[in-house]
Amino acid sequence: MDFSLLLSSYATVWSNPEVLLMTFIGALGGVLLGAIPGMTATMGVALLIPFSFGMDLIPSIGLLLGNRATARPSSRARTVA
């Protein structure tokens, strides 16, 4: 099995600072949106979709995935406290 495509994909993501920045911004936004009562992770992604239209493909996916990954755990954190 040839792993060259997988390795080149990882190199594309990890070597581009814009992708890392958008993923961090999406994760921060997911934490903030998840802390709001009634705001779900799906609704947070729906709110970020208009911002992703003018961006490149890979950074916009990083933005949406960062939001989705952190919104659900942060919404459960307020129920514990």
Secondary structure, 3 states (H helix, E strand, C coil): CCCHHHHHHHHHHHHCHHHHHHHHHHHHHHHHHHCCCCCCHHHHHHHHHHHHCCCCHHHHHHHHHHHHHHHHHHHHHHHHC
